């Protein structure tokens, strides 16, 4: 594993972080989750990305992590960088969603109990709330750090204008934003094209990318059609409508480029991200140790020729 400095901070993060969005909830065998978590840590993945409603069901990924923390990870707590978030739907009623002070603090208290932790390393506002004053959301984050419930503040998927306000607000209160999290991959480049990546780098804030494989499009999963047990077939976070003939051709041609680099398509997609100096880490999910090892192997080759990059841009539809 290689480690990268997170903006202008003392934190180093592994190039690969493990996300527990899927495959670690109560619908999955605890033994498999434990095996994957142990393997990740043994390979140097010390960064674990969770949120209050990860599962399924809501909260169950944190519960799984909490069981492993209690049974085996406890002696290694100081070697881990653990993240959780709040901002999306978590419980019924007016206080279990969005960005109010009540929701954020209550949610983190619940997360800490589920994970058997005294604190998390970073707590994120998981999404921008257009109805709650930014000052309320951000003050709650500052207070969470001052109370020792989180060591650092993170922001996820806020629009650029709101993020600019947040950077200044947090810095003035000596609780600067450590990490900004957003979707970034070969097909979806919004943080790059909007100038967000450059702004973050100039502000000394790290960037951590989720959905680096575009919900499986940038893997060998759909090279020969739509498997019956796939996300696209189930319509979960990826629709079969996304897999048009044109998209299938793009995926096939991207796979040819990956093969010329002696990489799988997933490895190339991760390498394409990690070649960027603005990217601190990428969050990968997995349902097996083999998938995780495939992702880690991307670190063996992060160099691209100008011709390869131009071909990838052309296939992705970039100008």
C-alpha positions as CSV (number, residue, x, y, z in Angstrom):
1,X,0.0,0.0,0.0
2,X,1.1,3.6,-0.7
3,X,0.0,6.5,1.4
4,X,-0.8,10.1,0.4
5,X,-0.8,13.3,2.4
6,X,-4.3,14.7,2.8
7,X,-4.1,18.3,1.7
8,X,-2.1,20.5,4.1
9,X,-2.5,18.3,7.2
10,X,-0.6,15.7,9.2
11,X,-2.9,12.9,7.9
12,X,-1.7,10.2,5.4
13,X,-4.4,8.1,3.8
14,X,-3.9,4.8,1.9
15,X,-4.4,5.3,-1.9
16,X,-7.2,2.7,-1.6
17,X,-9.9,3.0,1.1
18,X,-12.6,0.4,1.8
19,X,-16.2,1.6,1.6
20,X,-18.9,-0.3,3.4
21,X,-21.9,1.1,1.4
22,X,-22.9,-2.3,0.2
23,X,-22.0,-5.9,1.1
24,X,-21.4,-5.3,4.8
25,X,-25.0,-5.0,6.1
26,X,-27.1,-7.5,8.0
27,X,-28.1,-9.2,4.7
28,X,-24.5,-10.3,4.3
29,X,-22.8,-13.1,6.3
30,X,-20.8,-11.6,9.2
31,X,-18.0,-14.1,8.7
32,X,-17.5,-12.9,5.1
33,X,-17.5,-9.2,6.2
34,X,-15.0,-10.0,9.0
35,X,-12.7,-11.8,6.5
36,X,-12.7,-8.9,4.1
37,X,-12.2,-6.3,6.8
38,X,-9.3,-8.2,8.2
39,X,-7.7,-8.8,4.8
40,X,-8.1,-5.1,3.9
41,X,-6.3,-4.1,7.1
42,X,-3.5,-6.7,6.6
43,X,-2.9,-5.2,3.1
44,X,-2.4,-1.7,4.5
45,X,-6.0,-0.4,4.0
46,X,-6.4,1.5,7.2
47,X,-9.1,3.9,6.0
48,X,-12.7,2.6,6.4
49,X,-15.6,4.7,5.0
50,X,-19.1,4.3,6.5
51,X,-22.3,6.3,6.9
52,X,-25.2,6.0,9.3
53,X,-27.6,4.4,6.7
54,X,-25.1,2.1,5.0
55,X,-26.3,-1.5,4.9
56,X,-28.8,-2.6,4.0
57,X,-30.6,-2.2,6.4
58,X,-29.9,1.2,7.8
59,X,-27.2,1.2,10.4
60,X,-26.3,-2.5,9.9
61,X,-22.9,-1.8,8.2
62,X,-21.9,0.2,11.3
63,X,-23.1,-2.6,13.5
64,X,-21.0,-5.1,11.5
65,X,-18.0,-2.9,11.8
66,X,-18.7,-2.5,15.5
67,X,-18.7,-6.3,16.1
68,X,-15.4,-6.6,14.3
69,X,-14.0,-3.6,16.2
70,X,-15.0,-5.2,19.5
71,X,-13.8,-8.7,18.7
72,X,-10.5,-8.1,16.8
73,X,-9.8,-4.6,15.7
74,X,-9.7,-3.0,19.2
75,X,-5.9,-3.3,19.7
76,X,-5.3,-1.6,16.4
77,X,-7.7,1.4,16.8
78,X,-4.9,3.9,16.7
79,X,-3.7,2.5,13.3
80,X,-7.1,3.1,11.7
81,X,-8.8,6.1,10.1
82,X,-12.6,5.6,10.4
83,X,-15.2,7.8,8.8
84,X,-18.9,8.1,9.1
85,X,-21.5,10.5,7.8
86,X,-25.0,11.8,8.3
87,X,-27.3,13.7,5.9
88,X,-29.5,11.2,4.1
89,X,-32.6,9.5,5.4
90,X,-32.0,7.5,8.6
91,X,-35.1,7.4,10.8
92,X,-38.7,8.4,10.5
93,X,-40.0,11.9,11.5
94,X,-38.7,15.4,11.1
95,X,-35.3,14.9,12.8
96,X,-33.8,11.9,10.9
97,X,-32.6,13.6,7.7
98,X,-30.8,16.5,6.1
99,X,-28.5,18.9,8.0
100,X,-29.9,20.2,11.3
101,X,-27.8,20.3,14.4
102,X,-30.2,17.9,16.1
103,X,-29.9,15.3,13.3
104,X,-26.1,15.5,12.9
105,X,-25.2,15.2,16.6
106,X,-27.9,12.6,17.4
107,X,-26.9,10.5,14.4
108,X,-23.2,10.5,15.3
109,X,-24.0,9.5,18.9
110,X,-26.0,6.5,17.5
111,X,-23.1,5.7,15.0
112,X,-20.5,5.6,17.8
113,X,-22.7,3.2,19.8
114,X,-23.2,0.9,16.8
115,X,-19.4,0.9,16.0
116,X,-18.3,0.5,19.6
117,X,-16.2,3.6,19.3
118,X,-15.4,6.6,21.5
119,X,-14.8,8.8,18.4
120,X,-14.5,8.7,14.6
121,X,-11.5,10.1,12.8
122,X,-13.7,12.1,10.4
123,X,-17.3,13.0,10.4
124,X,-18.9,14.2,7.2
125,X,-21.9,16.2,6.3
126,X,-23.2,13.7,3.8
127,X,-25.1,16.2,1.6
128,X,-25.9,19.8,1.2
129,X,-29.2,20.9,2.8
130,X,-30.7,23.9,1.0
131,X,-33.3,24.6,3.8
132,X,-31.0,24.6,6.9
133,X,-28.7,27.6,7.4
134,X,-25.2,26.6,6.5
135,X,-24.1,28.2,9.8
136,X,-26.2,25.7,11.7
137,X,-24.8,22.7,9.9
138,X,-21.2,23.9,10.1
139,X,-21.4,24.9,13.7
140,X,-22.6,21.5,14.6
141,X,-19.6,20.0,12.8
142,X,-17.2,22.3,14.7
143,X,-18.8,21.4,18.0
144,X,-18.6,17.7,17.3
145,X,-14.8,18.1,16.9
146,X,-14.5,20.2,20.0
147,X,-16.5,17.6,21.9
148,X,-14.0,15.0,20.8
149,X,-16.5,12.9,19.0
150,X,-14.6,13.3,15.7
151,X,-11.0,14.4,15.1
152,X,-11.7,16.0,11.7
153,X,-14.5,17.5,9.6
154,X,-15.4,16.3,6.1
155,X,-17.9,17.6,3.5
156,X,-19.5,15.4,0.9
157,X,-21.1,16.5,-2.4
158,X,-21.8,20.1,-1.5
159,X,-22.1,22.5,-4.4
160,X,-19.1,24.7,-5.1
161,X,-20.6,28.0,-3.7
162,X,-21.6,26.3,-0.4
163,X,-18.2,24.6,-0.1
164,X,-16.4,27.9,-0.5
165,X,-18.5,29.3,2.3
166,X,-17.8,26.2,4.4
167,X,-14.0,26.4,3.9
168,X,-13.9,30.0,5.2
169,X,-16.3,29.4,8.1
170,X,-14.5,26.3,9.3
171,X,-11.0,27.8,9.0
172,X,-12.1,30.9,11.0
173,X,-13.0,28.5,13.8
174,X,-9.8,26.5,13.8
175,X,-11.6,23.4,12.6
176,X,-10.7,23.3,8.9
177,X,-12.2,20.8,6.5
178,X,-9.8,17.9,6.0
179,X,-11.5,16.0,3.1
180,X,-14.1,16.6,0.4
181,X,-15.8,13.5,-0.9
182,X,-17.5,13.2,-4.3
183,X,-18.2,10.9,-7.2
184,X,-15.3,10.9,-9.7
185,X,-14.6,8.3,-12.4
186,X,-13.8,8.1,-16.1
187,X,-17.4,8.7,-17.1
188,X,-18.3,11.2,-14.4
189,X,-15.8,14.1,-14.0
190,X,-17.9,16.8,-12.5
191,X,-15.5,17.7,-9.6
192,X,-12.7,18.1,-12.2
193,X,-14.6,20.0,-14.9
194,X,-16.2,22.4,-12.3
195,X,-12.8,23.4,-11.0
196,X,-13.6,21.8,-7.5
197,X,-10.4,19.7,-7.5
198,X,-8.2,22.6,-8.2
199,X,-9.9,24.8,-5.6
200,X,-9.5,22.0,-3.0
201,X,-5.9,21.6,-3.7
202,X,-5.3,25.3,-3.5
203,X,-7.1,25.4,-0.2
204,X,-5.1,22.5,1.3
205,X,-8.1,20.1,1.4
206,X,-7.8,16.5,0.4
207,X,-10.2,14.8,-2.1
208,X,-11.5,11.2,-1.7
209,X,-13.4,9.7,-4.6
210,X,-16.3,7.4,-4.4
211,X,-17.9,5.3,-7.2
212,X,-14.6,5.1,-9.0
213,X,-15.9,2.2,-11.1
214,X,-19.2,3.9,-12.0
215,X,-21.3,1.4,-10.2
216,X,-19.6,-1.5,-12.0
217,X,-19.7,-0.1,-15.5
218,X,-15.9,0.2,-15.4
219,X,-15.4,-3.5,-14.7
220,X,-15.6,-6.7,-16.6
221,X,-19.1,-7.2,-15.2
222,X,-21.0,-6.0,-18.3
223,X,-18.6,-6.8,-21.1
224,X,-20.9,-9.6,-22.3
225,X,-24.3,-8.3,-21.4
226,X,-26.3,-7.8,-18.1
227,X,-25.9,-10.7,-15.6
228,X,-29.1,-11.7,-13.9
229,X,-27.6,-11.0,-10.4
230,X,-26.1,-7.6,-11.3
231,X,-27.1,-4.1,-10.0
232,X,-28.3,-3.2,-13.5
233,X,-30.6,-6.2,-13.7
234,X,-32.0,-5.3,-10.3
235,X,-32.3,-1.6,-11.1
236,X,-30.3,-0.8,-7.9
237,X,-28.2,2.4,-8.4
238,X,-27.7,1.4,-12.0
239,X,-30.3,0.9,-14.6
240,X,-30.3,-1.4,-17.6
241,X,-31.2,1.7,-19.6
242,X,-27.7,3.0,-18.9
243,X,-26.2,0.0,-20.8
244,X,-27.0,1.2,-24.3
245,X,-25.2,-0.1,-27.4
246,X,-23.0,3.0,-27.3
247,X,-22.1,2.5,-23.7
248,X,-21.3,-1.2,-24.3
249,X,-18.9,-0.2,-27.1
250,X,-17.2,2.3,-24.9
251,X,-16.7,-0.3,-22.1
252,X,-15.4,-2.8,-24.6
253,X,-12.9,-0.3,-26.1
254,X,-11.8,0.8,-22.6
255,X,-11.2,-2.8,-21.8
256,X,-8.9,-3.1,-24.8
257,X,-6.8,-0.2,-23.5
258,X,-6.6,-1.8,-20.1
259,X,-5.5,-5.1,-21.6
260,X,-2.7,-3.3,-23.5
261,X,-1.6,-2.1,-20.1
262,X,-1.8,-5.6,-18.6
263,X,-4.6,-4.4,-16.3
264,X,-8.2,-5.3,-15.8
265,X,-10.7,-2.6,-16.7
266,X,-11.3,-1.9,-13.0
267,X,-7.6,-1.6,-12.3
268,X,-7.2,0.9,-15.1
269,X,-10.1,2.9,-13.9
270,X,-8.6,3.2,-10.4
271,X,-5.2,3.9,-11.8
272,X,-6.7,6.7,-14.0
273,X,-7.9,8.3,-10.8
274,X,-4.9,7.7,-8.7
275,X,-2.6,9.2,-11.2
276,X,-4.1,12.6,-10.3
277,X,-2.1,14.5,-7.7
278,X,-5.3,16.1,-6.3
279,X,-6.8,12.7,-5.4
280,X,-5.9,11.6,-1.9
281,X,-7.6,8.2,-1.9
282,X,-10.3,6.3,-3.8
283,X,-13.1,4.4,-2.0
284,X,-13.7,0.9,-3.3
285,X,-16.4,-1.6,-2.4
286,X,-16.1,-5.3,-2.7
287,X,-18.0,-8.5,-2.1
288,X,-14.9,-10.8,-2.0
289,X,-11.2,-10.8,-1.2
290,X,-10.4,-11.4,-4.8
291,X,-12.2,-8.2,-5.8
292,X,-10.3,-6.2,-3.2
293,X,-7.0,-7.6,-4.3
294,X,-7.8,-6.7,-7.9
295,X,-8.3,-3.1,-6.8
296,X,-5.1,-3.0,-4.8
297,X,-3.2,-4.4,-7.8
298,X,-4.0,-1.1,-9.7
299,X,-1.2,0.5,-7.7
300,X,1.4,-1.4,-9.7
301,X,0.9,0.8,-12.8
302,X,-0.3,4.4,-12.5
303,X,1.6,5.7,-15.5
304,X,-0.4,6.5,-18.7
305,X,0.9,7.6,-22.1
306,X,-0.5,10.7,-23.6
307,X,-2.1,8.5,-26.3
308,X,-3.8,6.3,-23.8
309,X,-5.2,9.3,-21.9
310,X,-6.4,10.9,-25.1
311,X,-8.1,7.7,-26.2
312,X,-9.8,7.3,-22.8
313,X,-11.0,10.9,-23.0
314,X,-12.4,10.3,-26.4
315,X,-14.3,7.2,-25.4
316,X,-15.6,8.9,-22.3
317,X,-17.0,11.7,-24.4
318,X,-14.8,14.4,-23.0
319,X,-13.8,17.3,-25.1
